[in-house]
Amino acid sequence: MAMLCERCRKEIYKYVVCNYCGRKICNDCMKSSQRASKTNRLVICKDCWSDMKKRKAYKNKVALAEVSVTTQ
């Protein structure tokens, strides 16, 4: 079952969740990702990358508390 990317509205089959806005995004809309620990992966989308508060939190390996992390 295909779904739509919540940022670009492209049809996708696998998605990742941005840790800073909570949207389900495709790989093209993902700006960067990193491992904060062995079990925690941080993902930031291109829209959140332009927000300096969210980018600073990403670079300090902190997920914002307002977004619940869910995976597929």
N, C-alpha and C positions, 0 to 999 in steps of 0.2 A: 504494500500500500504506500503510495507516494503522498508526500505532504509538501507544503510550501514553506520556503525560508521566510521568517518573519521580518527580515530586513529588506531583501531584494525581490521577494515573491517568486523566486525561481523554484521549480519543482525539484525536490530532493528526496533521497531514500535514506540517507544517514545524516544526522544532525549533531551538533554540539551546542551546549547551553553556555551562553556568556555569563560569567560570574558577576558581572557588574550591572547588567540591565535585565537579565533573566530570559532574553529571547532565544528561541531555537534558530540557529543560523547554519548556513552551509559553509563549506571550506573556503569558498571565495570571499565570504564576508568576515571570516576570522582573520584578525590582524596578527595576533601572536598567541602562543601558548607556552606554558612552562610547568615544570614539576615543582610545586611548593614543598612537597615531602614525597615519600615513597608512594603514598596512597592518594595524595591530593594533587589534581591537575587544574591549573588556572588557565582560563581562556578569556580573551578580551576581543570584542568585535571592533570594526573600524569606526563606528560611531562613538563608542566609549573611549577609544584611543584619543579622540580630539578633546575630551573632557580631562583637564589637567589633574583634578582631584582623583578621578578613577585611574588615570595612568600612573600617578604617584603610588596609589594603593597597589596596583599591579606590579610595579617595579620593586616595591617593598615586600612582595609575596603575601599580600593580605587580600582576602576576598571580602567584599562588602557584606555586612550582616543583613541588608534588606532583601537579598536574593537568596532563595532556597536552592540548593544545588541538587539537580536531578539529572540522571543519565538515562540513556536509551537502553 
